[in-house]
Amino acid sequence: MTNPRQIAFNALRDVHKGAYADVALDRVLQKINLADRDRRLVTELVYGSVRRQRTLDALIDQLATKKSQQQPPDLRTILHLGLYQLRYQERIPASAAVNTTVELAKENGFAGLTGFANGVLRQYIRLAEKSPEPLELPENPVERLGILHSFPDWIIQVWLEQLGFVETEKLCEWMNQTPTIDLRVNLLRSSIEQVESAFKSAGVLVRRIPSLPQALRLIGSTGPIQNLPGFREGWWTVQDSSAQLVSHLLDPQPGEVVIDVCAAPGGKTTHIAELMGDNGKVWACDRTPSRLRKLQQNAQRLNLHSIEICTGDSRNLPQFQNTADRVLIDAPCSGLGTMHRHADARWRQTPESVRELSLLQTELLAHTSTFVKQGGVLVYATCTLHPAENEGVISQFLAEYPHWQIETDSLDLPDSAYSVPPGWLKVWPHQQDMDGFFMVRLRKTNNSE
Ligand SMILES: C[S@@+](CC[C@H](N)C(=O)[O-])C[C@H]1O[C@@H](n2cnc3c(N)ncnc32)[C@H](O)[C@@H]1O
């Protein structure tokens, strides 16, 4: 079986039964040897249909007599696939989208409903010919943005409160794009010029990121990342630009003791070790052994020796009290800043999961801040854009522990343009064209007032 739409349908069926979209996709792709072009189509159809689920459901609600949620689940998935192609895949002719969807319905137990599937799609085509926006949208701004850009209302609400309508819409559009891949050059093994030159010889296009001296962005599709020049030699690692800012904010120095309390799979741990010239000690603590194994492999490939692993819950590591010059908390979070990388993330998080995460973050901060020596530094970072996990956690901590202060005047970053008062850094993806991130640097002072 090599029909890309049938393969996409099989993966989507698993997703609707609860599987993660990337896992379901990998599972179906591993079973067959598809041409690159078909593989890309399956990927686009699976991730696109999952990402745009709310918009596609709204279209079914509008075009069919029965609401999307009342349709048989597999038929709803087939309609998602057809409408996704019509609405978002300009390169696929409308007739091909309709015919293949009808065929899918016939092959998957809906032979009696092919006329219905055909009718829904043809009705969409007719409306799209008459109007640039066939979808009927409500006036209410939260629902309007949520339906048009396919996000749950609560996420739209959180962003509207911070950004207003126009910027929230830009952020939604940015989050629906295909993600880019950035690399961080390991300056202990290579140089940015050497990596650029090796890529050029291999016909791989990259561009530099202004203000981040170690970063390169891949342009276009490159095939498997491990096959790119310099990977095995440890010349570079994959890390988004905004994630690179975090270790710069921490500003670790050679010879210091640094504890990375949520370290796996090691993107930031290895960056810290590189910035220290691999001289000193970087403790990599995490409670997930499988992710720590990846950290170990990454450190080996990058030829870093100053990293030591500690497996366990960082809320309970009394041995580290007062031992660190610097601590990094790259906290587990709801990931609202990286939803373009995980098609189903927006449907998995809830206001309740955000509340639970903010409690975990608060506990991690309270305990691991005791690891820092007097005068030392702690950086708290997340890849989410929810104030309850960011400003909320830090404000509460500062109110409870007055000897900690935000460092506002010494943000020695490649580019401090993202800095917002009172000293925290917030990367809004649609403004900086990188993953959404929050980070703040705190210092432990003598002052107990
Ligand atoms: C955002 S990820 C860290 C990413 C990592 N810093 C990097 O740059 O590659 C958060 C990590 O926190 C870990 N984690 C969650 N709760 C923890 C806890 N209580 N103690 C230690 N690690 C925890 C998770 O296993 C996960 O690996």
The ligand as a MOL file (V3000), in Angstrom:
LIG
                    3D

  0  0  0     0  0            999 V3000
M  V30 BEGIN CTAB
M  V30 COUNTS 27 29 0 0 0
M  V30 BEGIN ATOM
M  V30 1 C 12.1190 21.8820 28.7600 0
M  V30 2 S 12.7370 20.3010 29.0500 0 CHG=1
M  V30 3 C 14.4630 20.6150 29.1940 0
M  V30 4 C 15.1850 20.8310 27.8830 0
M  V30 5 C 16.6860 20.9360 28.0530 0
M  V30 6 N 17.0630 21.9390 29.0270 0
M  V30 7 C 17.3820 21.2460 26.7400 0
M  V30 8 O 17.7490 22.3810 26.4880 0
M  V30 9 O 17.5860 20.2950 25.9500 0 CHG=-1
M  V30 10 C 12.2810 20.0170 30.6980 0
M  V30 11 C 12.9160 18.8160 31.3500 0
M  V30 12 O 12.5570 18.8370 32.7300 0
M  V30 13 C 12.5320 17.4940 33.1800 0
M  V30 14 N 11.7950 17.5050 34.4740 0
M  V30 15 C 10.4790 17.6890 34.6820 0
M  V30 16 N 10.2230 17.6860 36.0030 0
M  V30 17 C 11.4020 17.5080 36.6320 0
M  V30 18 C 11.7790 17.3970 38.0070 0
M  V30 19 N 10.8890 17.4990 38.9940 0
M  V30 20 N 13.0830 17.1880 38.2850 0
M  V30 21 C 13.9940 17.0770 37.2960 0
M  V30 22 N 13.6890 17.1630 35.9850 0
M  V30 23 C 12.4040 17.3790 35.6610 0
M  V30 24 C 11.8950 16.7320 32.0480 0
M  V30 25 O 12.2660 15.3680 32.1180 0
M  V30 26 C 12.4770 17.4550 30.8190 0
M  V30 27 O 13.5960 16.7620 30.3510 0
M  V30 END ATOM
M  V30 BEGIN BOND
M  V30 1 1 1 2
M  V30 2 1 2 3
M  V30 3 1 2 10
M  V30 4 1 3 4
M  V30 5 1 4 5
M  V30 6 1 5 6
M  V30 7 1 5 7
M  V30 8 2 7 8
M  V30 9 1 7 9
M  V30 10 1 10 11
M  V30 11 1 11 12
M  V30 12 1 11 26
M  V30 13 1 12 13
M  V30 14 1 13 14
M  V30 15 1 13 24
M  V30 16 1 14 15
M  V30 17 1 14 23
M  V30 18 2 15 16
M  V30 19 1 16 17
M  V30 20 1 17 18
M  V30 21 2 17 23
M  V30 22 1 18 19
M  V30 23 2 18 20
M  V30 24 1 20 21
M  V30 25 2 21 22
M  V30 26 1 22 23
M  V30 27 1 24 25
M  V30 28 1 24 26
M  V30 29 1 26 27
M  V30 END BOND
M  V30 END CTAB
M  END
